[in-house]
């Protein structure tokens, strides 16, 4: 009988560890970008609506913010439409929604997070861009508690 030679092959794990670290960095950066939201937006009272936590949202959802005030609290002449920290025109909203639709090859939910003081025309522009891109699942985000008195106080301070 021939005896087996005792070989101990070595596998270099350095490239695999490098790839894993790069993936971790990619996902951390992507998650932080996706979770950014416009802090100037004050949502309307929606205490009787459906309550969703971030964990319950579909992973492919798209959130679009519409603000009527800037970061200092000053009223804007035209509402600012944004995704993350990037300000968009209604044409750019359409392009982004259409690109996501083309990538997924199916409809996905769009969440509009508009300031309570935003004119309906700005919300309509975003909705029109979504429907033009074949997206019909459009929802609106609101707060779960009534802040009417706080809003009245803030309006007096702002104006």
Biotite code that builds the C-alpha atoms (Angstrom):
import biotite.structure as struc

atoms = struc.array([
    struc.Atom([0.000, 0.000, 0.000], chain_id="A", res_id=1, res_name="UNK", atom_name="CA", element="C"),
    struc.Atom([1.109, 3.429, -0.820], chain_id="A", res_id=2, res_name="UNK", atom_name="CA", element="C"),
    struc.Atom([1.157, 5.832, 2.057], chain_id="A", res_id=3, res_name="UNK", atom_name="CA", element="C"),
    struc.Atom([-0.570, 9.179, 1.694], chain_id="A", res_id=4, res_name="UNK", atom_name="CA", element="C"),
    struc.Atom([1.632, 12.161, 1.996], chain_id="A", res_id=5, res_name="UNK", atom_name="CA", element="C"),
    struc.Atom([0.497, 14.524, 4.708], chain_id="A", res_id=6, res_name="UNK", atom_name="CA", element="C"),
    struc.Atom([-0.196, 17.800, 2.975], chain_id="A", res_id=7, res_name="UNK", atom_name="CA", element="C"),
    struc.Atom([-1.657, 20.748, 4.746], chain_id="A", res_id=8, res_name="UNK", atom_name="CA", element="C"),
    struc.Atom([-2.902, 23.127, 2.071], chain_id="A", res_id=9, res_name="UNK", atom_name="CA", element="C"),
    struc.Atom([-3.088, 26.750, 3.153], chain_id="A", res_id=10, res_name="UNK", atom_name="CA", element="C"),
    struc.Atom([-5.873, 29.042, 2.009], chain_id="A", res_id=11, res_name="UNK", atom_name="CA", element="C"),
    struc.Atom([-5.106, 32.749, 1.980], chain_id="A", res_id=12, res_name="UNK", atom_name="CA", element="C"),
    struc.Atom([-8.100, 34.475, 3.618], chain_id="A", res_id=13, res_name="UNK", atom_name="CA", element="C"),
    struc.Atom([-6.812, 38.045, 3.168], chain_id="A", res_id=14, res_name="UNK", atom_name="CA", element="C"),
    struc.Atom([-8.683, 38.781, -0.100], chain_id="A", res_id=15, res_name="UNK", atom_name="CA", element="C"),
    struc.Atom([-11.921, 37.376, 1.315], chain_id="A", res_id=16, res_name="UNK", atom_name="CA", element="C"),
    struc.Atom([-11.618, 39.513, 4.453], chain_id="A", res_id=17, res_name="UNK", atom_name="CA", element="C"),
    struc.Atom([-10.949, 42.589, 2.289], chain_id="A", res_id=18, res_name="UNK", atom_name="CA", element="C"),
    struc.Atom([-14.112, 41.928, 0.270], chain_id="A", res_id=19, res_name="UNK", atom_name="CA", element="C"),
    struc.Atom([-16.183, 41.429, 3.429], chain_id="A", res_id=20, res_name="UNK", atom_name="CA", element="C"),
    struc.Atom([-14.957, 44.743, 4.860], chain_id="A", res_id=21, res_name="UNK", atom_name="CA", element="C"),
    struc.Atom([-15.744, 46.517, 1.590], chain_id="A", res_id=22, res_name="UNK", atom_name="CA", element="C"),
    struc.Atom([-19.267, 45.063, 1.629], chain_id="A", res_id=23, res_name="UNK", atom_name="CA", element="C"),
    struc.Atom([-19.777, 46.177, 5.221], chain_id="A", res_id=24, res_name="UNK", atom_name="CA", element="C"),
    struc.Atom([-18.668, 49.719, 4.359], chain_id="A", res_id=25, res_name="UNK", atom_name="CA", element="C"),
    struc.Atom([-20.932, 49.752, 1.295], chain_id="A", res_id=26, res_name="UNK", atom_name="CA", element="C"),
    struc.Atom([-24.007, 48.670, 3.259], chain_id="A", res_id=27, res_name="UNK", atom_name="CA", element="C"),
    struc.Atom([-23.344, 51.091, 6.134], chain_id="A", res_id=28, res_name="UNK", atom_name="CA", element="C"),
    struc.Atom([-23.026, 54.026, 3.735], chain_id="A", res_id=29, res_name="UNK", atom_name="CA", element="C"),
    struc.Atom([-26.083, 52.923, 1.748], chain_id="A", res_id=30, res_name="UNK", atom_name="CA", element="C"),
    struc.Atom([-28.231, 52.533, 4.872], chain_id="A", res_id=31, res_name="UNK", atom_name="CA", element="C"),
    struc.Atom([-27.260, 55.917, 6.270], chain_id="A", res_id=32, res_name="UNK", atom_name="CA", element="C"),
    struc.Atom([-28.057, 57.609, 2.948], chain_id="A", res_id=33, res_name="UNK", atom_name="CA", element="C"),
    struc.Atom([-31.391, 55.795, 2.677], chain_id="A", res_id=34, res_name="UNK", atom_name="CA", element="C"),
    struc.Atom([-32.399, 56.719, 6.235], chain_id="A", res_id=35, res_name="UNK", atom_name="CA", element="C"),
    struc.Atom([-31.678, 60.433, 5.945], chain_id="A", res_id=36, res_name="UNK", atom_name="CA", element="C"),
    struc.Atom([-34.765, 62.565, 6.065], chain_id="A", res_id=37, res_name="UNK", atom_name="CA", element="C"),
    struc.Atom([-35.536, 66.235, 5.948], chain_id="A", res_id=38, res_name="UNK", atom_name="CA", element="C"),
    struc.Atom([-35.795, 67.358, 9.575], chain_id="A", res_id=39, res_name="UNK", atom_name="CA", element="C"),
    struc.Atom([-37.599, 70.596, 8.618], chain_id="A", res_id=40, res_name="UNK", atom_name="CA", element="C"),
    struc.Atom([-40.774, 68.731, 7.671], chain_id="A", res_id=41, res_name="UNK", atom_name="CA", element="C"),
    struc.Atom([-43.620, 68.841, 10.183], chain_id="A", res_id=42, res_name="UNK", atom_name="CA", element="C"),
    struc.Atom([-46.074, 66.077, 9.369], chain_id="A", res_id=43, res_name="UNK", atom_name="CA", element="C"),
    struc.Atom([-49.856, 66.351, 9.506], chain_id="A", res_id=44, res_name="UNK", atom_name="CA", element="C"),
    struc.Atom([-51.817, 64.638, 12.274], chain_id="A", res_id=45, res_name="UNK", atom_name="CA", element="C"),
    struc.Atom([-52.515, 61.037, 11.262], chain_id="A", res_id=46, res_name="UNK", atom_name="CA", element="C"),
    struc.Atom([-53.445, 59.424, 14.560], chain_id="A", res_id=47, res_name="UNK", atom_name="CA", element="C"),
    struc.Atom([-56.246, 57.345, 13.002], chain_id="A", res_id=48, res_name="UNK", atom_name="CA", element="C"),
    struc.Atom([-54.192, 55.900, 10.143], chain_id="A", res_id=49, res_name="UNK", atom_name="CA", element="C"),
    struc.Atom([-52.285, 52.658, 9.826], chain_id="A", res_id=50, res_name="UNK", atom_name="CA", element="C"),
    struc.Atom([-49.160, 52.559, 11.981], chain_id="A", res_id=51, res_name="UNK", atom_name="CA", element="C"),
    struc.Atom([-45.992, 51.266, 10.324], chain_id="A", res_id=52, res_name="UNK", atom_name="CA", element="C"),
    struc.Atom([-42.564, 50.982, 11.849], chain_id="A", res_id=53, res_name="UNK", atom_name="CA", element="C"),
    struc.Atom([-39.445, 51.246, 9.654], chain_id="A", res_id=54, res_name="UNK", atom_name="CA", element="C"),
    struc.Atom([-39.031, 47.456, 9.950], chain_id="A", res_id=55, res_name="UNK", atom_name="CA", element="C"),
    struc.Atom([-42.473, 46.904, 8.398], chain_id="A", res_id=56, res_name="UNK", atom_name="CA", element="C"),
    struc.Atom([-41.805, 48.977, 5.284], chain_id="A", res_id=57, res_name="UNK", atom_name="CA", element="C"),
    struc.Atom([-41.033, 47.012, 2.130], chain_id="A", res_id=58, res_name="UNK", atom_name="CA", element="C"),
    struc.Atom([-37.300, 47.126, 1.382], chain_id="A", res_id=59, res_name="UNK", atom_name="CA", element="C"),
    struc.Atom([-37.889, 48.476, -2.128], chain_id="A", res_id=60, res_name="UNK", atom_name="CA", element="C"),
    struc.Atom([-40.056, 51.434, -1.040], chain_id="A", res_id=61, res_name="UNK", atom_name="CA", element="C"),
    struc.Atom([-39.088, 54.958, -2.077], chain_id="A", res_id=62, res_name="UNK", atom_name="CA", element="C"),
    struc.Atom([-39.533, 57.991, 0.189], chain_id="A", res_id=63, res_name="UNK", atom_name="CA", element="C"),
    struc.Atom([-39.923, 61.485, -1.229], chain_id="A", res_id=64, res_name="UNK", atom_name="CA", element="C"),
    struc.Atom([-39.843, 64.536, 1.066], chain_id="A", res_id=65, res_name="UNK", atom_name="CA", element="C"),
    struc.Atom([-41.561, 67.856, 0.334], chain_id="A", res_id=66, res_name="UNK", atom_name="CA", element="C"),
    struc.Atom([-40.636, 70.759, 2.629], chain_id="A", res_id=67, res_name="UNK", atom_name="CA", element="C"),
    struc.Atom([-42.226, 74.197, 2.784], chain_id="A", res_id=68, res_name="UNK", atom_name="CA", element="C"),
    struc.Atom([-39.552, 75.718, 5.062], chain_id="A", res_id=69, res_name="UNK", atom_name="CA", element="C"),
    struc.Atom([-35.773, 75.748, 4.947], chain_id="A", res_id=70, res_name="UNK", atom_name="CA", element="C"),
    struc.Atom([-33.465, 74.505, 7.719], chain_id="A", res_id=71, res_name="UNK", atom_name="CA", element="C"),
    struc.Atom([-33.643, 77.872, 9.527], chain_id="A", res_id=72, res_name="UNK", atom_name="CA", element="C"),
    struc.Atom([-37.468, 77.743, 9.613], chain_id="A", res_id=73, res_name="UNK", atom_name="CA", element="C"),
    struc.Atom([-37.976, 80.380, 6.913], chain_id="A", res_id=74, res_name="UNK", atom_name="CA", element="C"),
    struc.Atom([-40.899, 79.792, 4.522], chain_id="A", res_id=75, res_name="UNK", atom_name="CA", element="C"),
    struc.Atom([-39.761, 78.829, 1.021], chain_id="A", res_id=76, res_name="UNK", atom_name="CA", element="C"),
    struc.Atom([-41.291, 80.471, -2.069], chain_id="A", res_id=77, res_name="UNK", atom_name="CA", element="C"),
    struc.Atom([-41.506, 77.087, -3.784], chain_id="A", res_id=78, res_name="UNK", atom_name="CA", element="C"),
    struc.Atom([-41.541, 73.837, -1.803], chain_id="A", res_id=79, res_name="UNK", atom_name="CA", element="C"),
    struc.Atom([-38.358, 71.768, -1.882], chain_id="A", res_id=80, res_name="UNK", atom_name="CA", element="C"),
    struc.Atom([-38.707, 68.195, -3.160], chain_id="A", res_id=81, res_name="UNK", atom_name="CA", element="C"),
    struc.Atom([-35.928, 65.905, -1.975], chain_id="A", res_id=82, res_name="UNK", atom_name="CA", element="C"),
    struc.Atom([-34.777, 62.331, -1.539], chain_id="A", res_id=83, res_name="UNK", atom_name="CA", element="C"),
    struc.Atom([-32.228, 61.979, 1.224], chain_id="A", res_id=84, res_name="UNK", atom_name="CA", element="C"),
    struc.Atom([-30.221, 65.208, 1.133], chain_id="A", res_id=85, res_name="UNK", atom_name="CA", element="C"),
    struc.Atom([-30.566, 65.759, -2.608], chain_id="A", res_id=86, res_name="UNK", atom_name="CA", element="C"),
    struc.Atom([-32.993, 68.403, -3.885], chain_id="A", res_id=87, res_name="UNK", atom_name="CA", element="C"),
    struc.Atom([-34.873, 67.308, -7.005], chain_id="A", res_id=88, res_name="UNK", atom_name="CA", element="C"),
    struc.Atom([-37.099, 68.810, -9.672], chain_id="A", res_id=89, res_name="UNK", atom_name="CA", element="C"),
    struc.Atom([-40.327, 67.025, -10.588], chain_id="A", res_id=90, res_name="UNK", atom_name="CA", element="C"),
    struc.Atom([-38.598, 65.779, -13.769], chain_id="A", res_id=91, res_name="UNK", atom_name="CA", element="C"),
    struc.Atom([-35.780, 64.273, -11.684], chain_id="A", res_id=92, res_name="UNK", atom_name="CA", element="C"),
    struc.Atom([-38.370, 62.615, -9.434], chain_id="A", res_id=93, res_name="UNK", atom_name="CA", element="C"),
    struc.Atom([-39.910, 61.028, -12.521], chain_id="A", res_id=94, res_name="UNK", atom_name="CA", element="C"),
    struc.Atom([-36.483, 59.847, -13.757], chain_id="A", res_id=95, res_name="UNK", atom_name="CA", element="C"),
    struc.Atom([-35.625, 58.251, -10.392], chain_id="A", res_id=96, res_name="UNK", atom_name="CA", element="C"),
    struc.Atom([-39.002, 56.560, -10.004], chain_id="A", res_id=97, res_name="UNK", atom_name="CA", element="C"),
    struc.Atom([-38.896, 55.319, -13.605], chain_id="A", res_id=98, res_name="UNK", atom_name="CA", element="C"),
    struc.Atom([-35.340, 53.995, -13.148], chain_id="A", res_id=99, res_name="UNK", atom_name="CA", element="C"),
    struc.Atom([-36.413, 52.065, -10.036], chain_id="A", res_id=100, res_name="UNK", atom_name="CA", element="C"),
    struc.Atom([-39.476, 50.722, -11.872], chain_id="A", res_id=101, res_name="UNK", atom_name="CA", element="C"),
    struc.Atom([-37.316, 49.612, -14.823], chain_id="A", res_id=102, res_name="UNK", atom_name="CA", element="C"),
    struc.Atom([-34.846, 47.941, -12.462], chain_id="A", res_id=103, res_name="UNK", atom_name="CA", element="C"),
    struc.Atom([-37.449, 46.061, -10.407], chain_id="A", res_id=104, res_name="UNK", atom_name="CA", element="C"),
    struc.Atom([-39.744, 45.317, -13.385], chain_id="A", res_id=105, res_name="UNK", atom_name="CA", element="C"),
    struc.Atom([-42.731, 45.776, -11.068], chain_id="A", res_id=106, res_name="UNK", atom_name="CA", element="C"),
    struc.Atom([-44.570, 48.347, -9.012], chain_id="A", res_id=107, res_name="UNK", atom_name="CA", element="C"),
    struc.Atom([-43.248, 49.395, -5.598], chain_id="A", res_id=108, res_name="UNK", atom_name="CA", element="C"),
    struc.Atom([-44.661, 51.673, -2.858], chain_id="A", res_id=109, res_name="UNK", atom_name="CA", element="C"),
    struc.Atom([-43.812, 55.376, -2.786], chain_id="A", res_id=110, res_name="UNK", atom_name="CA", element="C"),
    struc.Atom([-44.130, 57.239, 0.522], chain_id="A", res_id=111, res_name="UNK", atom_name="CA", element="C"),
    struc.Atom([-44.634, 60.987, 0.320], chain_id="A", res_id=112, res_name="UNK", atom_name="CA", element="C"),
    struc.Atom([-43.549, 62.832, 3.444], chain_id="A", res_id=113, res_name="UNK", atom_name="CA", element="C"),
    struc.Atom([-44.889, 66.359, 2.987], chain_id="A", res_id=114, res_name="UNK", atom_name="CA", element="C"),
    struc.Atom([-44.861, 69.229, 5.443], chain_id="A", res_id=115, res_name="UNK", atom_name="CA", element="C"),
    struc.Atom([-48.327, 70.068, 6.833], chain_id="A", res_id=116, res_name="UNK", atom_name="CA", element="C"),
    struc.Atom([-48.001, 73.546, 5.331], chain_id="A", res_id=117, res_name="UNK", atom_name="CA", element="C"),
    struc.Atom([-47.001, 72.355, 1.832], chain_id="A", res_id=118, res_name="UNK", atom_name="CA", element="C"),
    struc.Atom([-49.270, 73.503, -1.018], chain_id="A", res_id=119, res_name="UNK", atom_name="CA", element="C"),
    struc.Atom([-51.211, 70.703, -2.666], chain_id="A", res_id=120, res_name="UNK", atom_name="CA", element="C"),
    struc.Atom([-49.716, 71.602, -6.063], chain_id="A", res_id=121, res_name="UNK", atom_name="CA", element="C"),
    struc.Atom([-46.268, 70.379, -4.926], chain_id="A", res_id=122, res_name="UNK", atom_name="CA", element="C"),
    struc.Atom([-47.715, 67.078, -3.702], chain_id="A", res_id=123, res_name="UNK", atom_name="CA", element="C"),
    struc.Atom([-49.677, 66.763, -6.956], chain_id="A", res_id=124, res_name="UNK", atom_name="CA", element="C"),
    struc.Atom([-46.464, 67.285, -8.980], chain_id="A", res_id=125, res_name="UNK", atom_name="CA", element="C"),
    struc.Atom([-44.791, 64.375, -7.150], chain_id="A", res_id=126, res_name="UNK", atom_name="CA", element="C"),
    struc.Atom([-47.877, 62.186, -7.538], chain_id="A", res_id=127, res_name="UNK", atom_name="CA", element="C"),
    struc.Atom([-48.036, 63.021, -11.271], chain_id="A", res_id=128, res_name="UNK", atom_name="CA", element="C"),
    struc.Atom([-44.368, 62.078, -11.684], chain_id="A", res_id=129, res_name="UNK", atom_name="CA", element="C"),
    struc.Atom([-45.029, 58.730, -9.961], chain_id="A", res_id=130, res_name="UNK", atom_name="CA", element="C"),
    struc.Atom([-48.116, 57.869, -11.997], chain_id="A", res_id=131, res_name="UNK", atom_name="CA", element="C"),
    struc.Atom([-46.315, 58.873, -15.203], chain_id="A", res_id=132, res_name="UNK", atom_name="CA", element="C"),
    struc.Atom([-43.665, 56.286, -14.234], chain_id="A", res_id=133, res_name="UNK", atom_name="CA", element="C"),
    struc.Atom([-46.423, 53.637, -13.751], chain_id="A", res_id=134, res_name="UNK", atom_name="CA", element="C"),
    struc.Atom([-46.408, 53.741, -9.944], chain_id="A", res_id=135, res_name="UNK", atom_name="CA", element="C"),
    struc.Atom([-49.851, 53.748, -8.347], chain_id="A", res_id=136, res_name="UNK", atom_name="CA", element="C"),
    struc.Atom([-49.007, 52.640, -4.782], chain_id="A", res_id=137, res_name="UNK", atom_name="CA", element="C"),
    struc.Atom([-48.615, 56.088, -3.250], chain_id="A", res_id=138, res_name="UNK", atom_name="CA", element="C"),
    struc.Atom([-48.985, 56.642, 0.496], chain_id="A", res_id=139, res_name="UNK", atom_name="CA", element="C"),
    struc.Atom([-48.570, 59.627, 2.761], chain_id="A", res_id=140, res_name="UNK", atom_name="CA", element="C"),
    struc.Atom([-46.683, 59.736, 6.030], chain_id="A", res_id=141, res_name="UNK", atom_name="CA", element="C"),
    struc.Atom([-48.111, 61.551, 9.061], chain_id="A", res_id=142, res_name="UNK", atom_name="CA", element="C"),
    struc.Atom([-47.429, 61.812, 12.772], chain_id="A", res_id=143, res_name="UNK", atom_name="CA", element="C"),
    struc.Atom([-49.258, 59.643, 15.262], chain_id="A", res_id=144, res_name="UNK", atom_name="CA", element="C"),
    struc.Atom([-50.087, 62.297, 17.845], chain_id="A", res_id=145, res_name="UNK", atom_name="CA", element="C"),
    struc.Atom([-51.923, 65.602, 17.624], chain_id="A", res_id=146, res_name="UNK", atom_name="CA", element="C"),
    struc.Atom([-49.543, 68.579, 17.632], chain_id="A", res_id=147, res_name="UNK", atom_name="CA", element="C"),
    struc.Atom([-52.125, 71.236, 16.745], chain_id="A", res_id=148, res_name="UNK", atom_name="CA", element="C"),
    struc.Atom([-51.336, 73.516, 19.695], chain_id="A", res_id=149, res_name="UNK", atom_name="CA", element="C"),
    struc.Atom([-47.604, 73.182, 19.076], chain_id="A", res_id=150, res_name="UNK", atom_name="CA", element="C"),
    struc.Atom([-48.132, 74.063, 15.382], chain_id="A", res_id=151, res_name="UNK", atom_name="CA", element="C"),
    struc.Atom([-50.126, 77.180, 16.265], chain_id="A", res_id=152, res_name="UNK", atom_name="CA", element="C"),
    struc.Atom([-47.356, 78.263, 18.617], chain_id="A", res_id=153, res_name="UNK", atom_name="CA", element="C"),
    struc.Atom([-44.693, 77.614, 15.948], chain_id="A", res_id=154, res_name="UNK", atom_name="CA", element="C"),
    struc.Atom([-46.641, 79.516, 13.302], chain_id="A", res_id=155, res_name="UNK", atom_name="CA", element="C"),
    struc.Atom([-46.833, 82.548, 15.577], chain_id="A", res_id=156, res_name="UNK", atom_name="CA", element="C"),
    struc.Atom([-43.071, 82.379, 16.128], chain_id="A", res_id=157, res_name="UNK", atom_name="CA", element="C"),
    struc.Atom([-42.234, 81.925, 12.412], chain_id="A", res_id=158, res_name="UNK", atom_name="CA", element="C"),
    struc.Atom([-44.411, 84.729, 10.979], chain_id="A", res_id=159, res_name="UNK", atom_name="CA", element="C"),
])
